[in-house]
């Protein structure tokens, strides 16, 4: 398996771990009968955290992996990778 560690990965992991904690607390909020407005607000925060993590990961891939594709397979490989990752935009 190729090493795909980028400098943004620790920040992405931290963001996702935080979102996971918020998600667990939302379950508790629902079980406790908290207001739907409060729950929706927290769900929005989790959704935003995940979307931002995804954007960071994709932008990092474009900046790092695709810009260095000439070293590892050329333009056709870069285009193929961009097509693959663009499905998640």
C-alpha positions as CSV (number, residue, x, y, z in Angstrom):
1,X,0.0,0.0,0.0
2,X,1.3,3.4,-0.9
3,X,2.1,6.0,1.8
4,X,-0.4,8.8,1.4
5,X,0.4,10.8,4.5
6,X,0.0,14.5,3.9
7,X,0.6,17.3,6.3
8,X,-3.1,18.1,6.5
9,X,-4.0,14.6,7.7
10,X,-3.5,15.2,11.4
11,X,-5.8,18.2,11.3
12,X,-8.4,16.2,9.3
13,X,-8.2,13.4,11.9
14,X,-8.7,15.9,14.7
15,X,-11.7,17.5,13.0
16,X,-13.3,14.1,12.3
17,X,-12.7,12.9,15.9
18,X,-14.3,16.1,17.2
19,X,-17.3,15.5,14.8
20,X,-17.5,11.9,16.1
21,X,-17.7,13.2,19.6
22,X,-20.4,15.7,18.6
23,X,-22.4,13.0,16.9
24,X,-22.3,10.8,20.0
25,X,-23.6,13.7,22.1
26,X,-26.4,14.3,19.6
27,X,-27.6,10.7,20.2
28,X,-27.6,11.5,23.9
29,X,-29.5,14.8,23.2
30,X,-32.2,12.8,21.3
31,X,-32.4,10.2,24.1
32,X,-32.9,13.0,26.6
33,X,-35.6,14.6,24.6
34,X,-33.8,17.8,23.8
35,X,-35.4,20.3,21.4
36,X,-35.4,19.6,17.7
37,X,-33.9,23.0,17.1
38,X,-30.9,22.2,19.3
39,X,-30.4,18.8,17.7
40,X,-30.7,20.3,14.2
41,X,-28.1,22.9,15.1
42,X,-25.7,20.2,16.4
43,X,-26.3,18.1,13.3
44,X,-25.5,21.0,11.1
45,X,-22.2,21.5,13.0
46,X,-21.3,17.8,12.4
47,X,-22.2,18.0,8.8
48,X,-20.1,21.2,8.3
49,X,-17.1,19.5,10.0
50,X,-17.3,16.5,7.7
51,X,-17.8,18.6,4.6
52,X,-14.8,20.8,5.6
53,X,-12.7,17.7,6.2
54,X,-13.6,16.3,2.8
55,X,-12.8,19.6,1.1
56,X,-9.4,19.7,2.8
57,X,-8.6,16.1,1.8
58,X,-9.6,16.6,-1.8
59,X,-7.8,19.9,-2.1
60,X,-4.7,18.4,-0.6
61,X,-4.9,15.5,-3.0
62,X,-5.2,17.9,-6.0
63,X,-2.3,20.1,-4.7
64,X,0.0,17.3,-3.7
65,X,-0.8,14.1,-5.7
66,X,-2.0,15.5,-8.9
67,X,0.6,18.3,-9.2
68,X,3.4,15.7,-8.7
69,X,1.9,13.2,-11.2
70,X,4.6,13.9,-13.8
71,X,6.9,12.1,-11.4
72,X,4.7,9.0,-11.0
73,X,2.7,8.3,-14.1
74,X,2.1,11.4,-16.2
75,X,-0.8,13.4,-17.3
76,X,-3.1,10.5,-18.1
77,X,-2.8,9.1,-14.6
78,X,-3.4,12.6,-13.1
79,X,-6.6,13.0,-15.2
80,X,-7.8,9.5,-14.2
81,X,-7.2,10.4,-10.5
82,X,-9.0,13.7,-10.9
83,X,-12.0,12.1,-12.5
84,X,-12.1,9.5,-9.6
85,X,-11.9,12.1,-6.8
86,X,-14.2,14.6,-8.5
87,X,-17.1,12.3,-7.9
88,X,-16.9,13.3,-4.3
89,X,-17.0,17.0,-4.8
